[in-house]
């Protein structure tokens, strides 16, 4: 092989499509799997509440920005199930991969786009968050769309350029409107806009206009209940974060555990690019730095938050490594590193898939018990919203979330439980964990209105409402 460099003979976009097909096949296996995260039950009950006419903030406790609910609600309308909601998340995951290819191609070339897609599609975090009902995956995927759109805008003229810039701002607003971590993508957008060779002011203006338009539209649901929106979107996260004892060092350990192979490859790519003074790496590198700073400061940090680092790390690695493919030896070394990184991710995902496909006997037993003792249309209070939803039973909108985080923020009290009990004529409680017990005074309130009727596996107990005197 000559020193002029190596490029594959097959079109990179065709190879990227094959990667996407493999990604879809891997995700399809787990779309119908058992519960994969506590929040899945919370969101499932939230969508059930939306479908029966309850509203965000006014009656449904809403700790996640409204765009998440409204972008997935059409999937739930077609087929009301957890699988359909996961399918909606998967659609976002595929869109994010397509945007990753476009961003890599526009930053460097087609091969960089392909390499970025391979690294993102084999990242355990990206794979997981593209088939589980959480907001992180869709928010991150939409943020990549925003970056790809602004890169396209930089290469257009006239109305096409203005429209793409506005669409990029709108995509950024939607990303943050799905989950606030999406706002981190404003960093690469700003760098790319300020480096625009022409029409810089116009590009910035239309990007801001798109962002403001999207923000106003997406926050309309909060205008009817601004106090509740502030409590649920801000205080429910801020107060537990202030009380958390974790440090940036602890968060760094979580990061290294979840993103170590891809981070190492990105570090190598960044070193090569900086040595070559390749300015194309600046935007994705700044995006990575901003995302890492957010992760280090996040309190409390959960592993699924780390998915925000996958696209920028993949782009840094791709933009830095592809220009180094100048000889057979270098090419073989880099291909080996990429395959090792992708292979490590595939092994982790394979093991995780095997575990989530195993039946959960405890949840199965609780689901059957909930269905057996109650009738459709009867409301429950529970700290296992998944089992109640799987039994086709409902939890009132104000009580869909009984997490420790909400209780620690002081936003779930026995007064909330009593108000819901009276309003929804609640006849049943399924207590399955420590979460309800964390509500101050819960046991006294429970014993005043309910009595135990069935002990299930572990410490799970079903309570029925006391008959009126």
N, C-alpha and C positions, 0 to 999 in steps of 0.2 A: 504494500500500500504506500502511496506517495505521501509526501508531507503536505500536499494540498488539502488534505482533510478527507473525512469519510462521511458519506450520507447514504441513507437507505435507498434502495431502488423503488420500493413500493411507496405510494403517497402516504405522508404522515397522517393525513386526515383519515384515511382508510384504516390505518392501524389504530388510531384513536377511537374510531367507531367500534372496532373489535374489542378494545379495552372496555368501552362503555357497555357493550353487550355482555361481556363477562361480569361486569359490575352489577348489571341488572339481574343476571342469573343468580349471582351469589346472594343478592338482597331478597329475591323472590322466595328463597328458601325460608326466611325468617319472618315474612310478613304476617303469617298466622301463628307465630310462636306465642308462648305464654307471656305474662307481664315481664317487662325488661327493666322497668324503673317505676318507683312509687308515683312519680308525676304523671305517668301514663294514665293511671286510674283517675287522677285529678282532672286531667284534660278531657278524658272520655266522658266523665260526668258533666263537665262544663259544656261539651258539645250536645249532650242530651238535654241540658237545661236550655241552651240556645234553641234547639229544635222544638221545644215546647213553649217557646215564647218569652222566656226570661231574658234579661238584658245584662250586658257587661257593666260592671261597676254598680249599677242601680240595685241589682239583686244577685248577680253572680260574682263571687269573690274572684278578682282578676289580677293575679300577680305578674302576668305577662302582658306586654303591650297588645292592643287589639288587632293589629295586622295578622298576628299568628292565627287567631280564631277565624278571621274573615277570609284568609287565603285558603284555609283547609275546609271551611264549612261547605263549599260546593261538593267536595268529595263525600262528605258525610250525608249530604242531602240525597245523593244518588244511591248509596248503600250505607245505611246507618250501622256502622260497625267499627271496631278498632282497626281491623285490617284495611278498610278504606281510608282511614286517617293516616295510617302508616304509608299507604300507597301515595297519598298526597305529599308526605315528607320525602318519599323516594323520588317523586317527580322533581322536587327542588334539588335533590342530590344530583340527578342527571343533568339538570340545567346548570348546576354549579360546575360540573366536569366540563361541559361544553364551553362555558365561559372561561374556565381555566385554560383550555386549549387555545381559545382566541387570544387571551391575554398573553400567554407564552409566545404565540406566533407573532403578535404585534410587538412585543418587547424585543424578541430576537429573531426567530424563524420557526418554520413548521416543526422541525425536530425538537426545538425547545418546548413548543406546545405539546408535542407528544410525550416528552419526558415528564413534563409537569402533570399531565393527565395520569400517567402510569403511577407516579408517586402519590398523587392525591387518591386515586381509586384503590390503591392497596394500603392506604393508611388505616390502621384499625379504628381510629377515632372517626374518620370520615365515613367509613363503612358502617360503623355502629350508629352514628347519628343520622344516617340517611335511611334508616329503617326502624326507628323508634320514635314514638310520639313525644318529642321534645322540641323546643323552639330553636335550639342552638344550630342544628344542621341547616334548616331553611334560612335562618338569618345569615349564616356564613355564605351559603350558596348565593344568596341575593347580593351580598357585598362583592363577590367576585364578578357578578354581572355588572355592577356599577363600575368597577375598574375596567372591565373589557369595553364597556360603552364609551368611557372617556378616552380610551386608547383609539377606538374607532373614530371618535369625534376629531381627534387631533390630525386625522388623515383625510378629512372631508372639508368641503367648502360650502359656504352659503347656508341655505335652509337645512340641508342634511346635517351639517356640523352643529347648528343650533339645536335641532331636534334631538340629536344624539347626546349633546351636553345636558339638555333638560331631562332626557330619559335617564342619564347617569345620576343626576341629582334625585330624581324620583326613586330610582332603585336604591340609593343610599337611604332615603327616608323609609322605604318599605323594609329594608334590612333592619334598621334601628327600631321600626315599628313592629317587627316580629320579636326581636330581643335587643335590648339596648347595647349589647356588645358589638352590634353591627356598625355602630358609629365610628369604630376604630378605622374602618376603611376610608374615612375622610382624610387620613394622613396620606396614603398614596395618591388619592384624587388631587389633593392640594399640591403635592409635589409635581405631578404630571401637568396640572393646569399652569403652574408658575413657570414651568419649563417649555410651555407651548411656544413654537417659533413665530406664530402669528395669531392675530385676533385673540390675544390672551384675555383682555378685558371682557370681550363678548362671551367667550367660553365660560369664564367665571360667573358672569351675570346669568346666563341661561342655566348653569348648573345649580346656582343658588335658587333660582326661580323654581326649578323642578323640585329641589329639596323642600322648599317652603310650601309649595303646593301639596306635595305628598304628606308633609307633616300635618298641615291643617286638616286635610281630609281624614287622615288616619286617627287624629285625636278628637274627631267629632263625638264619638261615644263617651269620651270623658267629660265633655262640656256639660252634660246633664247631671253629673255627680262629681264635681271637681274635688271635693273633700275626700270622697271614697277613692277616687282615682289616685290622689296623692298618697293616701295611706297604703293602697294596695301595690302601686307601682314603685313607690320610693321607700316608705317607712318599713314595709314588710321585708325589704332587703337591707336597708341601711341599719336598722337597729340590731338585727342578728350579726351583721358584719362588725358593728362597733363592739359587740360583746364577745366576738370570736377571739380565741387566744392564739390562732395560727399566725406565723410570721412569714415574710417574703421567702425566707430560707425553706420553710415547710412547703410553700407553694412551688419553689424551685425543684424540690424533690419530687413532687407530684408531676411537674412538667417533664422532668428527665425520665421518669418512669413511663410516661405516656407517649412522649415524642422523641425519645433519644435517637433511634436510627435515622429518622428523617432530619432531625436537627443537626446531627453530625454531618450528613451529606450536604445539607444547606450551608453549614459552616465552611466546608471544603469549597463549595461553589462560590460562596462570598469571598473567600480568600483568593481564589483564582481570578475572579472578576476584579477585585480591588487591585490586585497586582498588575493586571492588564489595564487598569484605569478605565474599565468598561462602565460608563455611566448608566447603561441600561439596567443595571442591578440596583440603582439607588432607590427607586420607588418601591419595589418589592422588599428590599432590605429595610427600608424605613417602616413599611407595613409590619414586617416581622418584629422589629424593635418595639413598635407601639403596642402590638398584640402581646408580646412578652411582658412589657411593663404592666399592662392591664392584668395579665394572669398573676404576676407577682404581687400585685396590690389587691387582688380580688379576695374578699372575705365575706362569707366562707366560700372557699374554692371547691368545686366538684369536678371530677375528671371530665365530664362532658363539656365543660367550659373550654377545655384545651383544643377543641376542634377549630376554634377561631385561628389557630396557628397553622393549620394544615395547608391551606392554599398559598399563603405567603412563603412558607418554607419550601413548598414544592416549586414555586416560581423562582425563588432565589437559587435553589439547586439547579434548576433547568437552565436559567439564563447564565449562570456561572460556568456550568460544566460543558455545555454544548460547544462553545468556541474552543475548548481544550481538546476536541476530537481531531487532532492534527496528525496522528500517526497510529499505526496498528497497535503499538504497545499502550499508548495512552487510551485509545479507544477500548481495548480489552479491559484495562484497569477500571475505567469509568463504568463500562457496561457491567462488570462484575460487582462493583459497589451498588449500582442501581438494582441489580437483580437480588443482591443480598438484602438490601433495604426492603424491596417489594416482597421478597420471600419471607422475611421476618414478620412483616405485616400479615401475610397470608396465613402463616402458621398460627398467629395469635387469634385471627378471626375464625379459623377453622375450629380451634379449641373452644372459643366462645360460642360458636354456632352449635356445636355439639351439646354444650351445657344448656343453652336456652331452649333447645328442642326437646330436652328431657321434660317429662310431665311434672307439674307442680301439684303434688297430691294434696297439700294443705289448702291451696287456693281452690282446687277442684272440689274438695269437701265443703268448704265454706260457701262456694257458689251454689252447690246443690242444696245446702241447708237454707240459704236465703230464699231460693226459689220455692222450696217446699213449704216454708212456714208463712209466706206472705203472698198477697195477690198483686197482679200488675196494677200499677198506679199508686201503690202505697209507698210512702217515703220512709227513708232510713237515715239514721245518723251513723257514720262509720269512719274508722281510720284505715279502712281497706276499701277505698272507692272502686278499685278494680273488680273485686269479687262481687260487689253489689251491681255494678254495670254488667258484668258477665252473666249475672242472673236476670238481666233485663228489669232491674229495679232502679229507682232514682234516689239521689241525694239532693236535698234542696240547694239551690244556687248559692246561698250565703255560706253553706257548709261543705262545698266540694273539696276544699283544701283544709285539712286538719294537721298540717305538717308542723314539726317542731319550730321551723322558721317563723311561721305565722304566730304561733303561741308565744315564742320568745319576743316577738315584736309587740305583744300586747293586743293583738288584733283578733284573738279568739278567746272568748270568756264564756262563763256559764250564762251570762246575760244573752249572748249571741245564740247559745244553744236553746235557751228558753224561748227566745223570740221566734226562732225557727220551729220549735216544737208546737207552739201555739198557732203560728201562721199556716203551717203545712200539715197539721194534724198528724204528727209523726207517731207511729206506733211501734217502731222497732229500732234497736241499736245493735250493731255488730262491732264489738270491741275486740280488736285483733292484735294490738300492740301497745306500746307505751305512749303513743301520741295523744290519745284522749286523756290518759291519766296525767299528762303534763298540763292540762288545762286546770288552773287553780279552782278547787272546789268541785271538780267533776264528779267524784264518787258520791258526795253528799247530794248533789243535784240529781244524779242518776238514780240513787236509791229512793229519792222522794217521788219519782215519777215512773220508774220502771222496775221490773223484777226479772231475774235470770230464768230462762226457760230451756236453754240448751248449751252444754259445754262441748266445744269442738276441739280439734287438735291444738296442742300447745296451750296458750293462755286465752285462746279465742272463746268468747261467750256471746250468745244472742240473748238480748233482753227484750221483753215485751212491755208495752205501756200498762200501767195499773188501770183497772176498771174504775170508772168514776163512782164515788160513794152514792 
